[in-house]
Amino acid sequence: MSDSDLFFGILCITGYLAPISFVLNDTHTKGQEKNFWLIAMIFLSWLAWLAYITSVPNLLKDMFSSWLPEYLFRSPAKRIKY
């Protein structure tokens, strides 16, 4: 086994476990709902992770607000009518 094969193997394992760790650490789901998503992650990995992101309420907003600057999420100022 060469170094590149080992690196590729570690990369694949990390890529498979990343969505699972994301669901485990997420606070938007609890109890049986979290268990359902974990089982789906084990069998479908990235496809289930994309479904999880789009179906859990406020997850995308919270995710993007932590990655992007705050001014992108402020509501526009109201105009004063004269």
N, C-alpha and C positions, 0 to 999 in steps of 0.2 A: 504494500500500500504506500503510495507516494504522499508527499505533503499536500499536494493539491487535492487528492482524493479525501484525505482527512479533513481538510478545510471545507470541502464541498459537503461532506457528511455532517459536520458541525453546523454549517449554514442551513442545511435542510431540517435538521432537528430543531434548531432555533426558530426557523420559520414556521414549523408545525406547532410549536409550543407557545409562540407569541400571542395568537388570538385567545388561547386558553387562559393564559396569565392575565390578559386584558379583562376577560369576563370575571375571573376570580377576584380581581381588585376593584371592579366597578361597583359603585354604590347605588346605581339606578335600578337594579333588579335585586330581588331577595327571594329566599325560600325556594319553592318548587319552580318558579320561573327561571331562577338562576340554574337550578339543576337541569332543566330542559335545555337551556342554552349550552351548558357544559357537555351534555351528551351529544348534542348536535355538533359542537366543535370537535369532539373526538372523532366522529364519523365523517364529517364534511369539511372540517377545518376552515379554510378561507371563504368558501361559499356561505357557510353558516355565520361567519364573522361579519360579512357584508350584510346579511339579513338582520343580524343583531343590531348593527349600527343604525340601519334604516328604520327598525321597528320600535326601538326603545325611545320613549318620549324624552325630549330635551338633551339627549346624549350628543347629537351633532352640534347643537348650540354650545353646550358646555365644552366640548372638545375644541371647537374652533375658537371660542372666546379665550381659551388658555393658550392657544398657539398664535393667534393673530392679535394685533394691537387693539386696544379698547375702543379707540375712536371709530372703528369700523362698525361697532354694534350700538352706538348711541343713536337715539332717534333724532331726526332733524329738528332744528330750532323752529318754533312757530313764528310765522310772520305777523307783524303788527299791522293791522289795517287802519289806515288813516281816514 
